[in-house]
Each structure stands twice: as C-alpha cells, then as structure tokens.
Amino acid sequence: MAEVGRIHSLESFGTVDGPGIRFVVFMQGCPLRCQYCHNPDTWDVNRGTEYTPEALFEEIIKYRSYMKFSGGGVTFTGGEPLLQAGFLLEVSKLCKDKGISVALDTSGFILNNTVKELLEYTDLVLLDIKNYDPVVYKTLTGVSLSPTLKFLDYLREKNIRTWIRYVVVPRLTDNLDSVRQLSGHLDNYPNVEKIELLAFHKMGEYKWKELGLEYKLYDTKEPDRELMKRIADIMGTSGKTVTLNI
Ligand code: SF4
C-alpha cells in the first residue's frame, strides 16, 4: 500500500523556493528546533493533513503549465521534508514521469537509503546551513552540524545541483569569522551554484505564542541592509553567486 504523507500546507504560486513559479509543499514534522523558526506549527509530525502520493500529485499537476513556462517546478519544504522521504520518493517519481522539476529544501539532517534514493529524483537541493560554528549551530537548532556537512559532501559526490541558504539573524548568525569559514568551505563544492542570504523576520513570532512555546528572539531586530551586504561580500569570496532576500 502506498505510503501516506502528512502535509502542513500547499502554496500554488511560490516564487522564493527555487527557480520559476513553484508549487510548494510544506511537509509536517521537524527534528530541529531553530530559534528563529517561522513555522513551529510544522514541528509535530502527527499534525497536518494526510495525502496519498497520488492525491498530492493531482494537486501538483494542475499547475504544470505555469511551472513549465516559468522554468519552475515543485518544491518540498517544511518542516523537514526528509522525515517523510518514502512518501516524497513516490510523489517525486510521479512528477519526474511528467517532466516536472523537483526541488528539496532541507536542513540535510537525515541521510538514509530512502533519502539517497529520493535524491536520484531531485533536480535541485536548497540546503539550509544555519551556521558554520558547531557550538552556535547546536544552540540555534538543538542538533549537531555534522550531519548537514556530510549531506553536503554526498551532494557533491552525486553532483547534485545545490543552492545554500543562510538566514542572517543579528547577534546569532552574524559571527563573521564563521561566515568566512563557511565561504571558504563552499569553495570546495563545484555542485554549489548559489548562496541565498535570507533576512531574519518576525512574521512567525505569533505562532510561538499560540503554541505556548518560549520564543527567545523577541528582542532581536531584523538585519539592516548594511549587515546583509557585509555578509554577502564575505560569502562572495567563495566565487559563488550570492543573492539577498531582504
Ligand atoms: S529546520 Fe526549518 S522548520 Fe525545522 S525548526 Fe528549523 S527553521 Fe523550523
């Protein structure tokens, strides 16, 4: 019997999660606990709506012409989509069969055989590297950095097209030495095409309150253009294209 997936929400005309117009699938469940998370309502893997692979594919295929003319596709994000890799493998096979490009937005925390198989059907990985300092990473996410770096190594080994995403949070991820080290590290990955800098924002703050969770960033400001530019300049020394999403 086909595996059932738990989905938080669907967005039919996404423009920020990969190239072109994208059908974005927000998967339920995440093993990380990022301090700046704006989707804490995706954390619990038991919430959301159940879909079979076919039912989700039926939603996706409706938008195929928009995806095609814009060079877009489908993006699986979350939460952490790799928690439901078996389900996404089924959906991705259906998408690839109809020529729909598949992107995966992930923290790279999970790399098992099912994930490896899923990556065979993935055209682009948006890999979120939350910080390059292992201590800051642990404080920020509650988990260790090393699985993400191993995941990045695997993407290089398989030559999978990759964009790196980095969220700039004042006094949390603006430690410039570690940004420099990350930039140097990325220099070794020809499969990494681009680095996207995303500005921390507070739009998800209310969700923490609603869920009765302790939000640690009430006093943290959104980064100004100058800080974003400084970090972009350092990231740019990797020789990769850097884009700013402010
Ligand atoms: S990985 Fe994404 S969904 Fe999970 S806690 Fe971090 S920001 Fe939130």
Residues whose N, C-alpha, C, O or C-beta is under 5 A from the ligand:
A	BS01	SF4	C30 L32 R33 C34 C37 N39 G78 G79 E80 S107
